[in-house]
Amino acid sequence: MADKEKKAKAPRIAKKDYFKLEGGKLTRTRKHCPKCGPGVFMADHANRVSCGKCGYTEFKKK
């Protein structure tokens, strides 16, 4: 039996990293899910943006 190589885990992002404070205004760095509404951020992948709650996916244009 061969040893399986462990896959490196991606670092988790804190909720505070979803927002940016610019000149006294709070801006969101991630897109919201159009189905779930405000408060549910979409995950940013290499070729798509997807919602972890409902599974809604938008593919990025090349």
Buried (B, 14 or more C-beta within 10 A) or exposed (E): EEEEEEEEEEEEEEEEEEEEEEEEEEEEEBEBBEEBEEEBBBBEEEEEBBBEEEEBEEEEEE
